[in-house]
Amino acid sequence: MTRPGKKRARAGSGSPGGSRHEEPGEGGADEAVAFIAEQTGALRELAERHKLAVLHYLLGMTKLEADEHMRLRTKRKLS
């Protein structure tokens, strides 16, 4: 696990310590957050179906965080 505030370097990123620049073929932060929200929603349904209560809860919190992040970024872009 990493500590809060610390970022992991991406495997194969080509730059020591990671980079905030997008690699070719990546859609950026907005697309990443949308993907995370979509996938955690599907995983949450799977956890619920198999009665995995803690995972269901944690994935729900992750989805809420991703949705909020998207909402705030959209709001900032409109300003």
C-alpha positions in Angstrom: 0.0 0.0 0.0 1.1 3.6 -0.5 0.8 6.4 1.9 -1.7 9.2 1.2 -0.2 11.9 -0.8 2.4 9.6 -2.4 2.1 8.6 -6.0 3.3 5.3 -7.5 5.3 5.4 -10.6 3.5 3.7 -13.5 5.2 0.5 -14.7 6.8 1.2 -18.0 6.1 5.0 -17.9 9.7 5.7 -19.1 10.2 8.5 -16.5 11.5 8.1 -13.0 9.0 8.8 -10.3 6.1 8.8 -12.7 4.7 11.7 -14.8 1.6 13.8 -14.9 1.9 13.9 -18.7 -0.4 11.7 -20.7 1.0 8.8 -22.6 -0.1 8.4 -26.2 -3.4 6.7 -26.4 -4.6 7.8 -23.0 -7.7 10.0 -22.7 -6.7 12.0 -19.7 -8.1 12.4 -16.2 -11.7 13.0 -17.3 -11.8 9.8 -19.3 -10.1 7.8 -16.5 -12.6 9.0 -13.9 -15.5 8.1 -16.1 -14.0 4.6 -16.7 -13.4 4.1 -13.0 -17.0 5.2 -12.1 -18.4 2.8 -14.8 -16.3 -0.2 -13.7 -16.8 0.2 -10.0 -20.6 0.3 -10.6 -20.4 -3.1 -12.4 -18.1 -4.5 -9.7 -20.4 -3.2 -7.0 -23.3 -5.1 -8.6 -21.2 -8.2 -8.7 -20.2 -7.9 -5.0 -23.9 -7.4 -4.1 -24.9 -10.5 -6.0 -22.4 -12.6 -4.1 -23.3 -11.0 -0.8 -19.8 -9.5 -0.3 -21.0 -6.7 2.0 -17.7 -4.9 2.7 -16.6 -4.9 -1.0 -20.1 -3.7 -2.0 -19.8 -0.8 0.5 -16.2 0.1 -0.5 -17.0 0.0 -4.2 -20.0 2.1 -3.6 -17.9 4.7 -1.8 -15.4 4.6 -4.7 -18.2 5.1 -7.2 -19.5 8.1 -5.2 -16.1 9.6 -5.1 -15.6 9.2 -8.9 -19.0 10.6 -9.6 -18.3 13.6 -7.4 -15.0 14.2 -9.1 -16.7 14.2 -12.5 -19.3 16.6 -11.3 -16.8 19.0 -9.9 -14.6 18.9 -13.0 -17.7 19.6 -15.2 -18.7 22.5 -12.9 -15.2 24.0 -13.2 -15.2 23.7 -17.0 -18.5 25.6 -17.2 -17.1 28.5 -15.1 
